Amino acid sequence: MALDVGKLATQMLSAALPLLKKHAADAESFAKTEFTKIAQTIVSIGEQVAASQINQQQAGLLLDMQTSASRNVLLTLKGLALLAVEEAINAGLAVVKTAVNEALGFALIA
């Protein structure tokens, strides 16, 4: 049995793409939440400076604290993205495993 590159690629992409899209949607949701928190912090800082409750140095520290927290959340997504890629590749290989292994006569894809 001959293997068709286009057919194999299409099958693997069909299995992997939904997983990649799902994780991209998750990343968008996290980013939206974190940027909302930063925006809320900026507004709050502005109000506190205007009311003389904090000074400019404290304002900078408050913004640094929020951006650092948001950075940590978004960096976690990098680790999750690596897992998503691995999951997508495994799904792509799983969908063609039997056909490939039978065509080659040995278990190339475990």
N, C-alpha and C positions, 0 to 999 in steps of 0.2 A: 504494500500500500504506500503510495507516494504522499508525502506531506506537502500541503499547500501553505506557503508563508502567509498569504493574505487571509486565508480562512483561519489559521491558527491565531494570528494577530487580532482579528476581529472577535473571535471567541474569547480570547484573554481580556481584551479591552472591555467587552460587554460584562465580564465578571468583575473586573477591577474598578471600572468607572463609578458605579453606584457607591462603592466604599469610599473612594476618594472624594466624591461630591458630599457625602454625609459628613466626613471629617472637615471639609472646607466650610460647611454650614456651621459646624460647631465652633470653628475658629472665628467666623464672623460674629457669632453670638457673644463669645468671650471678649472680642475686641470692642464691640459695641458697649458692653457693660463696663469695661475698664475705661474707655474714653468718656463715658458718662460720669464715672466717678471722678476723673480728672477735671472735667468741666464743672462738676458740682463743687469740687475743692477750690477751683479758681474763683467761682462766684462767691463762695463763703469767705475766701481770703479777702476779696475786694470789699465785702461788707464789713469784715472785722477791721481792716485797715481804715476804712472810712469812719468807723465808729471809734477809732483809736484804741481798739482792744488788743491789737498786735502791731508790731512795727515791721518795717520792710525786711529786716533780717529774719524775723520769725515767719513772715509770709513765704520767703524763699525756702525755709526749712520745711514748712508745711507742704509746699508744692513738691519738694524733693522726696518727702516721705510718701506721698501718694503716687508719684511717678515710679518710685522704687517698688512699691507694692504692685502696681499695674505691670511693671516690667517683669516681675517674678511670675505673675500669672501668665503673661503672654509667652515668656520663655518656656514655661511648662508645656505650651502647645507645640514647641519644637520637638520635645520628646514624644508627645502624642502623635505628631506628624510622622515621625520615624516609624512608630508602630502602625500607623495607617498605611504607609507605603509597604511595609512588610506584609500586612494583611491583604492588601490589594494584589501584590505580586503572588502571594500564595494562592489567592482565589483564582488568578489568571492561570497559574500552572495547574491547579486542581481540575479546571474545566477541560484541559487538553491532555491530562495525564494518561488516561487509558489509550486514547488514539495514538499518542506519541510513542508510548512504551510498546504497544502492539506493532506499530509500523516499523520501529527500530529493532524489535525482537529482544530487547533488554530493557531493564528498568532505569532509564535515564532520569525520570522524574519520580522521586521517592514518595 
